[in-house]
């Protein structure tokens, strides 16, 4: 048997640069309350959301991704031609194939980078970061680009009282590359398929095509059940990620959970007994829930507003349809 040459990569990986793109349309609660017989006060009490961003027709999944990626590349000091792999986390690229990652890689000017999409809903970005870290350390990529992007307004039923006020659009991107010290901790991830129906696409595409009045499938969610599950399960997952990274709760500077609901964020912070000095991302108030884009968008806002700085230790944790989840400790770029 011939001996194979083993793949060798960097000893450590880290996030080297971060970029984001927020759509131009700002939609306050006042614009969605009539269709769901609600009020601004009810929405804020239930979710913490004051407004959200919805994309214009020109702000496509690809356009938003490229804009966020270019900022991340510039901040990382990495040329697009150095990127060996492009990973796009999204559930709102409306082609079953090909992956939008291939078109994004081409527009950015990468040199025949591997490119693929992953479908892990709101947990997709953290999945992508884990994959990118392993690629860099395993030798499959010198640099990897991870993008979380959504146009959830395309699949939101504006008359659904349980979801119409929640979902939004946007993109965030990071460059992952070699580092002299560990910058991305071990991932803690998994899924709870028994809860498959709690967040899902309402209609099968085949049923849509066969219907007399076909329309875009919409998202539906059992909000109370998701709240109970996430508040309990994700606090445990967060602690496991800290433990695997060898970081204590007292070492933590920044907490960046998926921006699903302000009440879930508060419940997780209480359950984990986060010290008051730990800064907590609350981007959902101004941005809404952007699924796979929510964590990079939230972290970028924290950096811009001075709540997070380069070198800080941050816990990222995400959960969504499936129910899929992932968490890791990272160093803020």
C-alpha positions in Angstrom: 0.0 0.0 0.0 1.4 3.4 -1.0 1.9 5.9 1.9 -0.1 9.1 1.4 1.3 12.5 2.2 -0.7 13.9 5.1 -2.3 17.3 4.8 -0.7 20.0 6.9 -2.0 23.4 7.8 -1.6 26.2 10.3 -1.2 25.3 14.0 -4.0 27.8 14.9 -6.8 29.7 13.1 -8.5 33.0 13.9 -11.0 35.5 12.5 -8.8 38.1 10.8 -11.5 40.5 9.5 -15.2 41.2 9.8 -17.6 43.0 7.5 -21.3 43.5 7.3 -24.1 44.9 5.1 -27.4 46.3 6.3 -30.2 46.9 3.7 -31.3 50.4 3.1 -35.0 50.0 4.0 -35.8 50.6 7.6 -39.1 49.2 8.6 -40.4 50.4 12.0 -43.0 48.4 14.0 -45.7 50.9 12.9 -45.5 49.5 9.3 -46.2 45.9 10.3 -48.7 46.2 13.2 -51.9 46.7 11.1 -51.5 43.5 9.2 -51.2 41.5 12.4 -53.6 43.4 14.6 -50.9 44.3 17.0 -49.0 47.3 18.5 -45.5 48.7 18.8 -45.7 48.0 22.6 -46.7 44.4 22.1 -43.9 43.7 19.6 -41.2 45.3 21.8 -42.5 43.4 24.9 -42.5 40.1 23.1 -39.3 40.4 21.1 -37.4 43.6 21.9 -37.6 44.7 18.2 -38.2 48.3 17.4 -37.5 48.2 13.7 -36.0 45.8 11.1 -34.1 46.1 7.8 -35.7 44.7 4.6 -33.8 44.5 1.3 -34.8 46.3 -1.8 -35.0 44.3 -5.1 -31.5 45.4 -5.9 -30.1 44.2 -2.6 -29.9 40.5 -3.5 -28.3 37.7 -1.5 -25.3 37.9 -3.8 -25.0 41.7 -3.7 -25.2 41.9 0.1 -22.7 39.0 0.5 -20.2 40.6 -1.8 -20.4 44.0 0.0 -19.9 42.4 3.4 -17.1 40.2 2.1 -15.2 43.0 0.6 -15.2 44.9 3.9 -14.0 41.8 5.7 -11.2 41.2 3.2 -10.1 44.8 3.5 -10.0 44.7 7.3 -8.2 41.4 7.3 -5.5 42.7 4.8 -6.2 39.7 2.6 -6.5 39.8 -1.2 -9.5 37.9 -2.6 -7.1 35.8 -4.7 -5.7 34.4 -1.4 -9.1 32.9 -0.5 -9.1 29.1 -1.0 -12.7 28.4 0.2 -15.9 30.4 0.3 -18.7 29.1 2.6 -22.1 30.8 2.5 -24.7 30.1 5.2 -28.2 30.9 4.0 -31.7 29.5 3.6 -32.9 32.3 1.2 -30.9 31.6 -2.0 -33.8 30.6 -4.0 -31.9 28.2 -6.4 -31.6 24.6 -5.3 -28.5 24.6 -7.4 -25.9 26.0 -8.1 -24.7 27.3 -4.8 -24.6 31.1 -4.6 -21.1 30.8 -3.0 -19.7 30.0 -6.5 -21.1 33.3 -8.0 -19.9 35.3 -5.0 -16.4 33.8 -5.2 -16.3 34.7 -8.9 -17.5 38.3 -8.3 -14.9 38.8 -5.6 -12.1 37.7 -7.9 -11.0 34.6 -6.0 -8.7 32.3 -8.0 -10.9 29.2 -8.4 -11.7 28.9 -4.7 -13.8 26.0 -3.5 -17.3 27.4 -2.8 -20.4 25.9 -1.3 -23.6 26.8 0.6 -24.6 25.3 3.9 -28.2 25.1 5.2 -28.2 25.2 9.0 -30.7 28.2 9.3 -29.8 30.6 12.2 -26.9 28.4 13.3 -25.3 28.5 9.8 -22.7 31.2 10.5 -21.3 29.4 13.6 -21.2 26.1 11.5 -19.3 28.0 8.8 -16.8 29.4 11.3 -16.1 25.9 12.6 -15.7 24.4 9.2 -13.3 27.3 8.1 -11.2 26.9 11.2 -10.8 23.2 10.6 -10.0 23.8 6.9 -7.2 26.2 7.8 -5.8 24.1 10.5 -6.1 20.9 8.5 -4.4 22.4 5.4 -7.3 22.4 3.0 -7.3 26.2 2.9 -4.8 28.9 3.6 -7.7 31.4 4.1 -11.4 30.9 4.1 -14.3 33.3 3.8 -17.5 32.7 5.7 -20.6 34.6 4.9 -24.0 34.6 6.7 -26.7 36.1 4.5 -30.5 36.2 4.4 -33.4 37.8 2.7 -36.0 36.5 5.1 -38.5 39.2 3.9 -39.0 37.1 0.8 -40.4 34.2 2.8 -42.1 36.1 5.6 -45.9 36.1 5.7 -46.7 39.7 6.7 -50.1 38.5 8.0 -48.7 35.9 10.4 -48.9 37.3 13.9 -46.2 34.9 15.1 -43.5 35.8 12.6 -44.3 38.9 10.6 -42.5 41.3 13.0 -39.5 39.1 13.6 -37.6 38.4 10.4 -35.3 40.7 8.5 -32.4 40.8 5.9 -28.7 41.4 5.9 -25.2 39.9 5.5 -22.1 39.5 7.6 -18.7 38.0 6.6 -15.5 37.0 8.2 -12.1 36.0 6.9 -10.6 33.0 8.7 -6.9 32.4 8.4 -3.7 31.3 10.2 -2.8 32.7 13.6 0.2 32.5 16.0 -2.3 31.9 18.8 -5.6 30.1 19.0 -8.4 32.5 17.9 -11.3 30.1 17.4 -12.1 27.6 20.1 -13.6 24.1 19.6 -17.1 24.1 18.4 -20.0 22.6 20.4 -22.7 21.7 17.9 -25.6 19.4 17.3 -29.2 19.1 16.5 -32.5 18.1 18.0 -34.5 16.6 15.2 -37.3 15.7 17.5 -38.1 19.4 17.4 -38.0 19.5 13.6 -41.4 21.2 13.2 -40.9 24.1 15.6 -39.4 26.3 12.9 -39.9 25.3 9.3 -40.9 26.2 5.8 -44.7 26.0 5.8 -45.2 24.5 2.3 -43.3 21.8 0.4 -42.1 23.3 -3.0 -43.9 20.5 -4.8 -47.2 21.5 -3.2 -46.6 25.1 -4.1 -46.1 24.2 -7.8 -49.2 22.0 -7.8 -51.4 24.6 -6.2 -53.9 26.7 -8.1 -52.5 29.9 -6.7 -48.8 29.3 -6.2 -47.0 31.7 -3.9 -43.6 31.8 -2.1 -43.5 29.3 0.8 -43.4 31.1 4.2 -41.7 30.4 7.5 -43.8 29.4 10.5 -42.6 29.0 14.1 -44.0 27.8 17.4 -42.6 30.7 19.3 -43.3 29.6 22.9 -41.8 26.2 22.4 -38.7 27.7 20.8 -38.4 30.1 23.6 -38.5 27.3 26.2 -36.1 25.1 24.4 -33.5 27.8 23.6 -33.5 29.4 27.0 -32.8 26.1 28.7 -30.7 24.2 26.1 -28.5 27.0 24.8 -27.2 28.1 28.2 -25.8 24.6 28.6 -24.3 24.7 25.1 -22.7 28.0 25.9 -21.1 26.7 29.0 -19.8 23.6 27.2 -18.2 25.9 24.6 -16.4 27.9 27.3 -15.3 24.6 29.0 -13.9 23.2 25.7 -12.1 26.4 25.0 -10.5 26.4 28.5 -12.2 29.8 29.3 -14.0 30.6 32.5 -17.0 32.8 32.6 -14.8 35.4 34.3 -12.5 35.5 31.3 -15.4 36.4 28.9 -15.6 39.9 27.6 -18.4 39.7 25.0 -21.5 37.5 24.5 -22.9 37.4 21.0 -26.0 35.1 20.8 -28.1 34.7 17.7 -30.4 37.7 17.6 -33.6 35.7 17.8 -35.4 37.4 20.6 -34.3 39.8 23.4 -36.1 37.7 26.0 -34.2 34.6 25.0 -30.9 36.6 25.2 -31.8 37.8 28.7 -32.8 34.2 29.8 -29.5 32.8 28.5 -27.5 35.5 30.2 -29.3 34.8 33.5 -28.9 31.0 33.2 -25.2 31.3 32.5 -24.8 33.9 35.3 -22.8 36.3 33.1 -21.0 39.0 35.1 -22.4 42.4 34.6 -19.2 43.6 33.0 -19.8 41.2 30.0 -21.1 43.1 27.0 -24.1 41.5 25.4 -25.2 41.9 21.7 -28.6 43.4 21.3 -28.6 44.2 17.6 -32.1 42.7 17.2 -33.7 45.9 18.5 -32.7 47.8 15.4 -32.1 45.0 12.9 -34.6 42.2 13.5 -33.8 38.5 13.3 -31.6 37.9 10.3 -31.0 34.2 10.8 -27.5 33.2 9.6 -26.4 36.9 9.3 -27.4 37.9 12.8 -24.1 37.1 14.7 -21.7 38.8 12.4 -24.0 41.8 12.1 -24.4 42.0 15.9 -20.6 41.7 16.5 -19.8 44.3 13.9 -22.2 46.8 15.6 -20.6 46.1 19.0 -17.2 46.9 17.5 -18.4 50.0 15.9 -20.1 51.2 19.1 -17.1 50.3 21.3 -18.7 47.5 23.2 -16.2 45.0 21.8 -12.6 45.6 20.8 -9.8 43.7 19.1 -8.5 41.0 21.3 -11.6 40.6 23.4 -12.8 37.1 24.2 -16.3 36.5 22.8 -18.8 33.6 23.0 -20.8 33.0 19.9 -23.9 30.9 20.1 -26.6 30.2 17.6 -29.7 28.1 17.2 -32.5 27.7 14.7 -34.6 25.5 12.5 -33.9 21.8 12.8 -33.3 22.4 15.6 -29.6 23.0 14.8 -27.2 24.8 17.1 -23.6 25.7 17.4 -21.3 27.7 19.7 -17.6 28.6 20.0 -15.4 31.0 21.7 -13.5 33.4 19.5 -11.1 36.3 19.7 -12.5 39.5 18.3 -10.6 40.6 15.2 
